[in-house]
Amino acid sequence: MELHVKKENNTGSAHANRARMLISCPDGPGIVAAVSHFLHQHGANIVQSDQYTMDPEGGMFFMRVEFDLPELEKRQPELESQFSEVASTFRMDWKMQNVSRKKKLAIFVSKEDHCLVELLWQWQAGDLDAEIAMVVSNHPDMKEYVESFGIPYHHIPVTADTKKEAEQRQLEVVGGDIDVIILARYMQIVSPFFIEHYRNRIINIHHSFLPAFVGGKPYAQAYQRGVKIIGATAHYVTEELDGGPIIEQDVQRVSHRDDVSELKRIGRTIERVVLARAVKWHIEDRILVHENKTVVFNG
């Protein structure tokens, strides 16, 4: 069995005193000034700042700030406590994240391995600055491959009769310590009960033919219709099937020369790239969700 050794990623140690803040609130004057002034008062140095307003006249305002602060780990609890006063003034929904704390990922997969393999490759190369805590699957097919990376593999079969019990087992395995669940071509519908435990923390990938080509064999349906563009969509999972907030999409032109097999091959490549981008942006705290849309600071 081939052993895969993860390349060391020094991002956490290089930014031991770096934090990120994500802020959503009703727009109004003084928000940026208040945040900047607060951080300056506490000796923080802002290294990146992005903001977006839906409508300056009564819309929502979104902000992402990265800053360095000496002795961050020691001072973060007090910093958060004092910033809550600023947040209350502007009715902010906010969070502060220590960059050196790697997010923990759980990847769910069925039999198709292309999205899982892409995530493992990027993680191994250090391009995903996170910890893959486990892979959960309703099939045993990729157990040996995943475990060669030193990652635990949990095989939990799912049938129509055992779905409720299987989800309960999945919840027990994942627990409350996981930051995000990635459905890397996991071919099971996730129940509202499961979603409620990880609201805006489950990322799914699907082909962008939906809803035009629903049901089985979407690529065959697309081929019969002579499509000229195919693509993929990564989104957060909600109770509406494939209808959650969209994080990332991409497309590629195709032609009448591409048969069903070629469409599938192209589609798999797009799915891999789109899902990996979405996961990377999530773990870098670049996404804010408002209603059924996302603001993604990916520049």
ZADO-1210 file (C-alpha; in nm, 4 decimals, padded with zeros to 6 digits):
<atoms>
<atom x="00.0000" y="00.0000" z="00.0000" code="MET" pos="1"/>
<atom x="00.1340" y="00.3398" z="-00.0987" code="GLU" pos="2"/>
<atom x="00.1805" y="00.5805" z="00.1887" code="LEU" pos="3"/>
<atom x="00.0951" y="00.9442" z="00.1278" code="HIS" pos="4"/>
<atom x="00.2761" y="01.1912" z="00.3498" code="VAL" pos="5"/>
<atom x="00.1226" y="01.5343" z="00.3950" code="LYS" pos="6"/>
<atom x="00.3474" y="01.8257" z="00.3090" code="LYS" pos="7"/>
<atom x="00.3897" y="02.0547" z="00.6067" code="GLU" pos="8"/>
<atom x="00.1995" y="02.3815" z="00.5897" code="ASN" pos="9"/>
<atom x="00.3487" y="02.6608" z="00.7968" code="ASN" pos="10"/>
<atom x="00.0652" y="02.9075" z="00.7520" code="THR" pos="11"/>
<atom x="-00.0538" y="02.8653" z="01.1094" code="GLY" pos="12"/>
<atom x="00.2879" y="02.9248" z="01.2677" code="SER" pos="13"/>
<atom x="00.3675" y="03.2116" z="01.0294" code="ALA" pos="14"/>
<atom x="00.0477" y="03.3876" z="01.1334" code="HIS" pos="15"/>
<atom x="00.0310" y="03.2898" z="01.5003" code="ALA" pos="16"/>
<atom x="-00.0869" y="03.6403" z="01.5887" code="ASN" pos="17"/>
<atom x="-00.3243" y="03.6922" z="01.2962" code="ARG" pos="18"/>
<atom x="-00.7024" y="03.6952" z="01.3249" code="ALA" pos="19"/>
<atom x="-00.9975" y="03.7447" z="01.0931" code="ARG" pos="20"/>
<atom x="-01.3279" y="03.9140" z="01.1612" code="MET" pos="21"/>
<atom x="-01.6465" y="03.8648" z="00.9607" code="LEU" pos="22"/>
<atom x="-01.9190" y="04.1225" z="01.0151" code="ILE" pos="23"/>
<atom x="-02.2772" y="04.1562" z="00.8871" code="SER" pos="24"/>
<atom x="-02.5043" y="04.4406" z="00.9947" code="CYS" pos="25"/>
<atom x="-02.7499" y="04.7028" z="00.8703" code="PRO" pos="26"/>
<atom x="-02.5595" y="04.9660" z="00.6723" code="ASP" pos="27"/>
<atom x="-02.4993" y="05.3080" z="00.8190" code="GLY" pos="28"/>
<atom x="-02.2258" y="05.5669" z="00.8725" code="PRO" pos="29"/>
<atom x="-01.9272" y="05.4950" z="01.0939" code="GLY" pos="30"/>
<atom x="-01.9021" y="05.1154" z="01.0754" code="ILE" pos="31"/>
<atom x="-01.5585" y="05.0954" z="00.9135" code="VAL" pos="32"/>
<atom x="-01.4314" y="05.3788" z="01.1300" code="ALA" pos="33"/>
<atom x="-01.5552" y="05.2102" z="01.4486" code="ALA" pos="34"/>
<atom x="-01.3949" y="04.8767" z="01.3643" code="VAL" pos="35"/>
<atom x="-01.0666" y="05.0356" z="01.2573" code="SER" pos="36"/>
<atom x="-01.0554" y="05.2603" z="01.5642" code="HIS" pos="37"/>
<atom x="-01.1252" y="04.9693" z="01.7978" code="PHE" pos="38"/>
<atom x="-00.8444" y="04.7600" z="01.6491" code="LEU" pos="39"/>
<atom x="-00.6048" y="05.0564" z="01.6529" code="HIS" pos="40"/>
<atom x="-00.6838" y="05.1215" z="02.0202" code="GLN" pos="41"/>
<atom x="-00.5829" y="04.7664" z="02.1038" code="HIS" pos="42"/>
<atom x="-00.2574" y="04.7799" z="01.9069" code="GLY" pos="43"/>
<atom x="-00.3719" y="04.5701" z="01.6120" code="ALA" pos="44"/>
<atom x="-00.2378" y="04.6201" z="01.2612" code="ASN" pos="45"/>
<atom x="-00.4940" y="04.5701" z="00.9816" code="ILE" pos="46"/>
<atom x="-00.3364" y="04.3759" z="00.6939" code="VAL" pos="47"/>
<atom x="-00.6451" y="04.3331" z="00.4762" code="GLN" pos="48"/>
<atom x="-00.9942" y="04.4807" z="00.4719" code="SER" pos="49"/>
<atom x="-01.2879" y="04.4187" z="00.2376" code="ASP" pos="50"/>
<atom x="-01.6391" y="04.5551" z="00.2570" code="GLN" pos="51"/>
<atom x="-01.9583" y="04.5510" z="00.0550" code="TYR" pos="52"/>
<atom x="-02.2978" y="04.7143" z="00.0946" code="THR" pos="53"/>
<atom x="-02.6154" y="04.5878" z="-00.0687" code="MET" pos="54"/>
<atom x="-02.7656" y="04.9371" z="-00.0528" code="ASP" pos="55"/>
<atom x="-02.6176" y="05.2374" z="00.1340" code="PRO" pos="56"/>
<atom x="-02.9727" y="05.3529" z="00.2092" code="GLU" pos="57"/>
<atom x="-03.0906" y="05.0883" z="00.4518" code="GLY" pos="58"/>
<atom x="-02.9303" y="04.7776" z="00.3041" code="GLY" pos="59"/>
<atom x="-02.7003" y="04.5230" z="00.4657" code="MET" pos="60"/>
<atom x="-02.3286" y="04.5838" z="00.5118" code="PHE" pos="61"/>
<atom x="-02.0638" y="04.3114" z="00.5059" code="PHE" pos="62"/>
<atom x="-01.7007" y="04.3321" z="00.6145" code="MET" pos="63"/>
<atom x="-01.3992" y="04.1036" z="00.6392" code="ARG" pos="64"/>
<atom x="-01.0896" y="04.2215" z="00.8255" code="VAL" pos="65"/>
<atom x="-00.7553" y="04.0495" z="00.8811" code="GLU" pos="66"/>
<atom x="-00.5285" y="04.1921" z="01.1478" code="PHE" pos="67"/>
<atom x="-00.2160" y="04.1110" z="01.3450" code="ASP" pos="68"/>
<atom x="-00.2129" y="04.1523" z="01.7224" code="LEU" pos="69"/>
<atom x="00.0778" y="04.0627" z="01.9534" code="PRO" pos="70"/>
<atom x="-00.0066" y="03.7815" z="02.1971" code="GLU" pos="71"/>
<atom x="-00.3334" y="03.7200" z="02.0144" code="LEU" pos="72"/>
<atom x="-00.4157" y="03.3860" z="02.1758" code="GLU" pos="73"/>
<atom x="-00.3795" y="03.5327" z="02.5238" code="LYS" pos="74"/>
<atom x="-00.5659" y="03.8552" z="02.4443" code="ARG" pos="75"/>
<atom x="-00.8431" y="03.7250" z="02.2163" code="GLN" pos="76"/>
<atom x="-01.1049" y="03.6544" z="02.4888" code="PRO" pos="77"/>
<atom x="-01.0750" y="04.0091" z="02.6255" code="GLU" pos="78"/>
<atom x="-01.0733" y="04.1519" z="02.2722" code="LEU" pos="79"/>
<atom x="-01.3946" y="03.9688" z="02.1832" code="GLU" pos="80"/>
<atom x="-01.5601" y="04.0764" z="02.5074" code="SER" pos="81"/>
<atom x="-01.4813" y="04.4424" z="02.4486" code="GLN" pos="82"/>
<atom x="-01.5734" y="04.4339" z="02.0789" code="PHE" pos="83"/>
<atom x="-01.9212" y="04.3100" z="02.1717" code="SER" pos="84"/>
<atom x="-01.9979" y="04.6674" z="02.2809" code="GLU" pos="85"/>
<atom x="-01.9131" y="04.7979" z="01.9318" code="VAL" pos="86"/>
<atom x="-02.1103" y="04.5146" z="01.7777" code="ALA" pos="87"/>
<atom x="-02.4157" y="04.5973" z="01.9879" code="SER" pos="88"/>
<atom x="-02.4096" y="04.9592" z="01.8738" code="THR" pos="89"/>
<atom x="-02.4297" y="04.8638" z="01.5067" code="PHE" pos="90"/>
<atom x="-02.6413" y="04.5462" z="01.5541" code="ARG" pos="91"/>
<atom x="-02.3627" y="04.3299" z="01.4137" code="MET" pos="92"/>
<atom x="-02.3635" y="03.9578" z="01.3528" code="ASP" pos="93"/>
<atom x="-01.9923" y="03.8845" z="01.3840" code="TRP" pos="94"/>
<atom x="-01.7226" y="03.6335" z="01.4621" code="LYS" pos="95"/>
<atom x="-01.3483" y="03.6485" z="01.5246" code="MET" pos="96"/>
<atom x="-01.1247" y="03.3630" z="01.4117" code="GLN" pos="97"/>
<atom x="-00.7631" y="03.2944" z="01.5081" code="ASN" pos="98"/>
<atom x="-00.5908" y="03.2049" z="01.1794" code="VAL" pos="99"/>
<atom x="-00.3512" y="02.9633" z="01.3496" code="SER" pos="100"/>
<atom x="-00.6461" y="02.7473" z="01.4562" code="ARG" pos="101"/>
<atom x="-00.6942" y="02.5111" z="01.1648" code="LYS" pos="102"/>
<atom x="-01.0541" y="02.4266" z="01.0795" code="LYS" pos="103"/>
<atom x="-01.1537" y="02.0614" z="01.1002" code="LYS" pos="104"/>
<atom x="-01.3158" y="01.9087" z="00.7920" code="LEU" pos="105"/>
<atom x="-01.5308" y="01.5982" z="00.7510" code="ALA" pos="106"/>
<atom x="-01.5664" y="01.4752" z="00.3930" code="ILE" pos="107"/>
<atom x="-01.8671" y="01.2666" z="00.2926" code="PHE" pos="108"/>
<atom x="-01.8343" y="01.0584" z="-00.0237" code="VAL" pos="109"/>
<atom x="-02.0049" y="00.7704" z="-00.2040" code="SER" pos="110"/>
<atom x="-01.8418" y="00.5862" z="-00.4969" code="LYS" pos="111"/>
<atom x="-01.7261" y="00.8678" z="-00.7261" code="GLU" pos="112"/>
<atom x="-01.3828" y="00.9713" z="-00.6062" code="ASP" pos="113"/>
<atom x="-01.2789" y="01.2702" z="-00.8204" code="HIS" pos="114"/>
<atom x="-01.3823" y="01.5438" z="-00.5757" code="CYS" pos="115"/>
<atom x="-01.2414" y="01.3592" z="-00.2761" code="LEU" pos="116"/>
<atom x="-00.9095" y="01.2997" z="-00.4531" code="VAL" pos="117"/>
<atom x="-00.8805" y="01.6694" z="-00.5449" code="GLU" pos="118"/>
<atom x="-00.9355" y="01.7742" z="-00.1844" code="LEU" pos="119"/>
<atom x="-00.6810" y="01.5222" z="-00.0585" code="LEU" pos="120"/>
<atom x="-00.4244" y="01.6362" z="-00.3152" code="TRP" pos="121"/>
<atom x="-00.4686" y="02.0019" z="-00.2240" code="GLN" pos="122"/>
<atom x="-00.4565" y="01.9208" z="00.1463" code="TRP" pos="123"/>
<atom x="-00.1411" y="01.7133" z="00.0997" code="GLN" pos="124"/>
<atom x="00.0225" y="01.9991" z="-00.0938" code="ALA" pos="125"/>
<atom x="-00.0655" y="02.2447" z="00.1811" code="GLY" pos="126"/>
<atom x="-00.3090" y="02.4407" z="-00.0371" code="ASP" pos="127"/>
<atom x="-00.5955" y="02.3689" z="00.2023" code="LEU" pos="128"/>
<atom x="-00.4864" y="02.5062" z="00.5372" code="ASP" pos="129"/>
<atom x="-00.7101" y="02.2815" z="00.7428" code="ALA" pos="130"/>
<atom x="-00.7268" y="01.9446" z="00.9140" code="GLU" pos="131"/>
<atom x="-00.9166" y="01.6655" z="00.7401" code="ILE" pos="132"/>
<atom x="-01.0443" y="01.4920" z="01.0500" code="ALA" pos="133"/>
<atom x="-01.2273" y="01.2074" z="00.8751" code="MET" pos="134"/>
<atom x="-01.3918" y="01.0714" z="00.5635" code="VAL" pos="135"/>
<atom x="-01.7416" y="00.9241" z="00.5985" code="VAL" pos="136"/>
<atom x="-01.8881" y="00.7042" z="00.3262" code="SER" pos="137"/>
<atom x="-02.1866" y="00.4826" z="00.2616" code="ASN" pos="138"/>
<atom x="-01.9526" y="00.2530" z="00.0650" code="HIS" pos="139"/>
<atom x="-01.6213" y="00.0875" z="00.1621" code="PRO" pos="140"/>
<atom x="-01.4536" y="00.1449" z="-00.1765" code="ASP" pos="141"/>
<atom x="-01.2061" y="00.4194" z="-00.0809" code="MET" pos="142"/>
<atom x="-01.1152" y="00.3044" z="00.2671" code="LYS" pos="143"/>
<atom x="-00.7615" y="00.1872" z="00.1837" code="GLU" pos="144"/>
<atom x="-00.6834" y="00.4968" z="-00.0249" code="TYR" pos="145"/>
<atom x="-00.8031" y="00.7417" z="00.2401" code="VAL" pos="146"/>
<atom x="-00.6310" y="00.5627" z="00.5257" code="GLU" pos="147"/>
<atom x="-00.3022" y="00.5769" z="00.3322" code="SER" pos="148"/>
<atom x="-00.3098" y="00.9502" z="00.4093" code="PHE" pos="149"/>
<atom x="-00.3471" y="00.8749" z="00.7793" code="GLY" pos="150"/>
<atom x="-00.7086" y="00.9926" z="00.7764" code="ILE" pos="151"/>
<atom x="-00.9800" y="00.7904" z="00.9595" code="PRO" pos="152"/>
<atom x="-01.2414" y="00.6340" z="00.7301" code="TYR" pos="153"/>
<atom x="-01.5901" y="00.5593" z="00.8612" code="HIS" pos="154"/>
<atom x="-01.8052" y="00.3249" z="00.6551" code="HIS" pos="155"/>
<atom x="-02.1703" y="00.3806" z="00.7457" code="ILE" pos="156"/>
<atom x="-02.4073" y="00.2024" z="00.5039" code="PRO" pos="157"/>
<atom x="-02.7318" y="00.3827" z="00.4201" code="VAL" pos="158"/>
<atom x="-03.0531" y="00.2238" z="00.2939" code="THR" pos="159"/>
<atom x="-03.4080" y="00.3540" z="00.2731" code="ALA" pos="160"/>
<atom x="-03.4939" y="00.1510" z="00.5835" code="ASP" pos="161"/>
<atom x="-03.1850" y="00.2517" z="00.7861" code="THR" pos="162"/>
<atom x="-03.1412" y="00.6153" z="00.6819" code="LYS" pos="163"/>
<atom x="-03.2504" y="00.7609" z="01.0153" code="LYS" pos="164"/>
<atom x="-03.0220" y="00.5301" z="01.2116" code="GLU" pos="165"/>
<atom x="-02.7351" y="00.5941" z="00.9685" code="ALA" pos="166"/>
<atom x="-02.7655" y="00.9706" z="01.0093" code="GLU" pos="167"/>
<atom x="-02.7683" y="00.9351" z="01.3851" code="GLN" pos="168"/>
<atom x="-02.4481" y="00.7337" z="01.3597" code="ARG" pos="169"/>
<atom x="-02.2977" y="00.9996" z="01.1300" code="GLN" pos="170"/>
<atom x="-02.3803" y="01.2703" z="01.3831" code="LEU" pos="171"/>
<atom x="-02.2100" y="01.0690" z="01.6559" code="GLU" pos="172"/>
<atom x="-01.8989" y="01.0177" z="01.4422" code="VAL" pos="173"/>
<atom x="-01.8756" y="01.3804" z="01.3284" code="VAL" pos="174"/>
<atom x="-01.9625" y="01.5268" z="01.6687" code="GLY" pos="175"/>
<atom x="-01.9550" y="01.8947" z="01.7546" code="GLY" pos="176"/>
<atom x="-01.5868" y="01.9565" z="01.6845" code="ASP" pos="177"/>
<atom x="-01.6120" y="01.9702" z="01.3026" code="ILE" pos="178"/>
<atom x="-01.6166" y="02.3133" z="01.1390" code="ASP" pos="179"/>
<atom x="-01.7484" y="02.2116" z="00.7964" code="VAL" pos="180"/>
<atom x="-01.8865" y="01.9010" z="00.6252" code="ILE" pos="181"/>
<atom x="-01.8088" y="01.8576" z="00.2548" code="ILE" pos="182"/>
<atom x="-02.0361" y="01.6458" z="00.0380" code="LEU" pos="183"/>
<atom x="-01.7810" y="01.5363" z="-00.2209" code="ALA" pos="184"/>
<atom x="-02.0297" y="01.3627" z="-00.4523" code="ARG" pos="185"/>
<atom x="-02.2093" y="01.2042" z="-00.1579" code="TYR" pos="186"/>
<atom x="-02.5135" y="01.0574" z="-00.3291" code="MET" pos="187"/>
<atom x="-02.7596" y="01.0707" z="-00.0413" code="GLN" pos="188"/>
<atom x="-03.0125" y="01.3402" z="00.0452" code="ILE" pos="189"/>
<atom x="-02.9277" y="01.4964" z="00.3801" code="VAL" pos="190"/>
<atom x="-03.2279" y="01.5283" z="00.6106" code="SER" pos="191"/>
<atom x="-03.3453" y="01.8568" z="00.7710" code="PRO" pos="192"/>
<atom x="-03.2617" y="01.7011" z="01.1087" code="PHE" pos="193"/>
<atom x="-02.8968" y="01.6624" z="01.0044" code="PHE" pos="194"/>
<atom x="-02.8792" y="02.0052" z="00.8361" code="ILE" pos="195"/>
<atom x="-03.0000" y="02.1803" z="01.1512" code="GLU" pos="196"/>
<atom x="-02.6893" y="02.0636" z="01.3374" code="HIS" pos="197"/>
<atom x="-02.4553" y="02.2233" z="01.0798" code="TYR" pos="198"/>
<atom x="-02.6405" y="02.5247" z="00.9390" code="ARG" pos="199"/>
<atom x="-02.4290" y="02.6954" z="00.6669" code="ASN" pos="200"/>
<atom x="-02.1536" y="02.4456" z="00.7397" code="ARG" pos="201"/>
<atom x="-02.2347" y="02.1767" z="00.4813" code="ILE" pos="202"/>
<atom x="-02.0960" y="02.2342" z="00.1303" code="ILE" pos="203"/>
<atom x="-02.2296" y="02.0376" z="-00.1659" code="ASN" pos="204"/>
<atom x="-02.1251" y="02.0119" z="-00.5305" code="ILE" pos="205"/>
<atom x="-02.3510" y="01.9333" z="-00.8243" code="HIS" pos="206"/>
<atom x="-02.3608" y="01.9707" z="-01.1996" code="HIS" pos="207"/>
<atom x="-02.5153" y="02.2951" z="-01.3178" code="SER" pos="208"/>
<atom x="-02.7702" y="02.1267" z="-01.5411" code="PHE" pos="209"/>
<atom x="-03.0085" y="02.1469" z="-01.2479" code="LEU" pos="210"/>
<atom x="-03.2932" y="02.2172" z="-01.2533" code="PRO" pos="211"/>
<atom x="-03.3091" y="02.1763" z="-01.6321" code="ALA" pos="212"/>
<atom x="-03.1997" y="01.8132" z="-01.6206" code="PHE" pos="213"/>
<atom x="-03.3235" y="01.6633" z="-01.2965" code="VAL" pos="214"/>
<atom x="-03.3327" y="01.2969" z="-01.2084" code="GLY" pos="215"/>
<atom x="-03.1052" y="01.0234" z="-01.3365" code="GLY" pos="216"/>
<atom x="-02.8441" y="01.0441" z="-01.6117" code="LYS" pos="217"/>
<atom x="-02.8232" y="01.4238" z="-01.6406" code="PRO" pos="218"/>
<atom x="-02.5307" y="01.4096" z="-01.8835" code="TYR" pos="219"/>
<atom x="-02.7255" y="01.1803" z="-02.1142" code="ALA" pos="220"/>
<atom x="-03.0188" y="01.4231" z="-02.0974" code="GLN" pos="221"/>
<atom x="-02.7849" y="01.7142" z="-02.1714" code="ALA" pos="222"/>
<atom x="-02.6339" y="01.5297" z="-02.4656" code="TYR" pos="223"/>
<atom x="-02.9773" y="01.4595" z="-02.6112" code="GLN" pos="224"/>
<atom x="-03.0600" y="01.8307" z="-02.5854" code="ARG" pos="225"/>
<atom x="-02.7316" y="01.9337" z="-02.7479" code="GLY" pos="226"/>
<atom x="-02.6106" y="02.1629" z="-02.4712" code="VAL" pos="227"/>
<atom x="-02.3265" y="02.4030" z="-02.5490" code="LYS" pos="228"/>
<atom x="-02.2195" y="02.4850" z="-02.1931" code="ILE" pos="229"/>
<atom x="-02.1787" y="02.2568" z="-01.8942" code="ILE" pos="230"/>
<atom x="-02.0673" y="02.3451" z="-01.5439" code="GLY" pos="231"/>
<atom x="-02.0830" y="02.2866" z="-01.1710" code="ALA" pos="232"/>
<atom x="-02.2148" y="02.4651" z="-00.8628" code="THR" pos="233"/>
<atom x="-02.0902" y="02.4547" z="-00.5041" code="ALA" pos="234"/>
<atom x="-02.3412" y="02.5669" z="-00.2426" code="HIS" pos="235"/>
<atom x="-02.4366" y="02.5405" z="00.1203" code="TYR" pos="236"/>
<atom x="-02.6940" y="02.2715" z="00.1904" code="VAL" pos="237"/>
<atom x="-03.0426" y="02.3727" z="00.3006" code="THR" pos="238"/>
<atom x="-03.3739" y="02.1929" z="00.3279" code="GLU" pos="239"/>
<atom x="-03.4462" y="02.2902" z="-00.0342" code="GLU" pos="240"/>
<atom x="-03.2724" y="02.0272" z="-00.2474" code="LEU" pos="241"/>
<atom x="-02.9800" y="02.1875" z="-00.4362" code="ASP" pos="242"/>
<atom x="-03.1285" y="02.5284" z="-00.3568" code="GLY" pos="243"/>
<atom x="-02.8942" y="02.6615" z="-00.0879" code="GLY" pos="244"/>
<atom x="-02.6751" y="02.9737" z="-00.1035" code="PRO" pos="245"/>
<atom x="-02.4336" y="02.9472" z="-00.3972" code="ILE" pos="246"/>
<atom x="-02.0635" y="02.9813" z="-00.3170" code="ILE" pos="247"/>
<atom x="-01.8950" y="02.9206" z="-00.6521" code="GLU" pos="248"/>
<atom x="-01.9754" y="02.8178" z="-01.0096" code="GLN" pos="249"/>
<atom x="-01.7831" y="02.7553" z="-01.3278" code="ASP" pos="250"/>
<atom x="-01.8611" y="02.6476" z="-01.6840" code="VAL" pos="251"/>
<atom x="-01.6938" y="02.5195" z="-01.9980" code="GLN" pos="252"/>
<atom x="-01.8105" y="02.5301" z="-02.3570" code="ARG" pos="253"/>
<atom x="-01.8776" y="02.1976" z="-02.5279" code="VAL" pos="254"/>
<atom x="-01.9949" y="02.1031" z="-02.8752" code="SER" pos="255"/>
<atom x="-02.1831" y="01.8429" z="-03.0750" code="HIS" pos="256"/>
<atom x="-01.8540" y="01.6507" z="-03.1026" code="ARG" pos="257"/>
<atom x="-01.8564" y="01.5712" z="-02.7289" code="ASP" pos="258"/>
<atom x="-02.0364" y="01.2460" z="-02.6470" code="ASP" pos="259"/>
<atom x="-02.1813" y="01.1552" z="-02.3069" code="VAL" pos="260"/>
<atom x="-01.8494" y="01.0146" z="-02.1813" code="SER" pos="261"/>
<atom x="-01.6659" y="01.3336" z="-02.2752" code="GLU" pos="262"/>
<atom x="-01.9329" y="01.5485" z="-02.1104" code="LEU" pos="263"/>
<atom x="-01.8920" y="01.3459" z="-01.7925" code="LYS" pos="264"/>
<atom x="-01.5132" y="01.3824" z="-01.8047" code="ARG" pos="265"/>
<atom x="-01.5336" y="01.7587" z="-01.8489" code="ILE" pos="266"/>
<atom x="-01.8007" y="01.7815" z="-01.5805" code="GLY" pos="267"/>
<atom x="-01.5875" y="01.5909" z="-01.3291" code="ARG" pos="268"/>
<atom x="-01.2973" y="01.8298" z="-01.3836" code="THR" pos="269"/>
<atom x="-01.5169" y="02.1352" z="-01.3265" code="ILE" pos="270"/>
<atom x="-01.6725" y="01.9794" z="-01.0159" code="GLU" pos="271"/>
<atom x="-01.3287" y="01.9135" z="-00.8655" code="ARG" pos="272"/>
<atom x="-01.2094" y="02.2694" z="-00.9164" code="VAL" pos="273"/>
<atom x="-01.5310" y="02.4402" z="-00.8069" code="VAL" pos="274"/>
<atom x="-01.5677" y="02.2373" z="-00.4875" code="LEU" pos="275"/>
<atom x="-01.2035" y="02.2889" z="-00.3898" code="ALA" pos="276"/>
<atom x="-01.2392" y="02.6657" z="-00.4377" code="ARG" pos="277"/>
<atom x="-01.5531" y="02.6767" z="-00.2241" code="ALA" pos="278"/>
<atom x="-01.3891" y="02.4777" z="00.0550" code="VAL" pos="279"/>
<atom x="-01.0778" y="02.6968" z="00.0463" code="LYS" pos="280"/>
<atom x="-01.2855" y="03.0158" z="00.0710" code="TRP" pos="281"/>
<atom x="-01.4863" y="02.8725" z="00.3604" code="HIS" pos="282"/>
<atom x="-01.1820" y="02.7743" z="00.5645" code="ILE" pos="283"/>
<atom x="-01.0265" y="03.1161" z="00.4957" code="GLU" pos="284"/>
<atom x="-01.3395" y="03.2881" z="00.6338" code="ASP" pos="285"/>
<atom x="-01.4169" y="03.4596" z="00.3041" code="ARG" pos="286"/>
<atom x="-01.7903" y="03.3839" z="00.2922" code="ILE" pos="287"/>
<atom x="-02.0815" y="03.5601" z="00.4590" code="LEU" pos="288"/>
<atom x="-02.4341" y="03.4227" z="00.4184" code="VAL" pos="289"/>
<atom x="-02.7348" y="03.6522" z="00.4049" code="HIS" pos="290"/>
<atom x="-03.0731" y="03.4894" z="00.3511" code="GLU" pos="291"/>
<atom x="-03.0199" y="03.2628" z="00.0475" code="ASN" pos="292"/>
<atom x="-02.7194" y="03.4443" z="-00.0966" code="LYS" pos="293"/>
<atom x="-02.3495" y="03.4656" z="-00.0191" code="THR" pos="294"/>
<atom x="-02.1001" y="03.7490" z="-00.0182" code="VAL" pos="295"/>
<atom x="-01.7600" y="03.6016" z="-00.1081" code="VAL" pos="296"/>
<atom x="-01.4500" y="03.8145" z="-00.0526" code="PHE" pos="297"/>
<atom x="-01.2193" y="03.6111" z="-00.2750" code="ASN" pos="298"/>
<atom x="-01.0057" y="03.8885" z="-00.4228" code="GLY" pos="299"/>
</atoms>
